[in-house]
């Protein structure tokens, strides 16, 4: 089944194309284009790592509540 893999690729390309410079191919050398893609991915991942975790579990917020439930 190829659809889940296709969705992953399309989502990844959409994230990369948020970098305006990557919408068009302005670079003359493929090495420069690859560098721009790497730069966009570095920015994407650094922003994702810098934001606070929004999906903390109740045990992570209040460890005593998890101990009482067990």
FENJO-V444463 format. One line per field, one symbol per residue. burial: 1 if it has 9 or more other C-alpha atoms within 8 Angstrom, else 0. A space follows every 50 residues. Layout:
# FENJO-V444463
burial: ???
This chain:
# FENJO-V444463
burial: 00000000000000111010010000000001100110011001000000 00000001100010110000
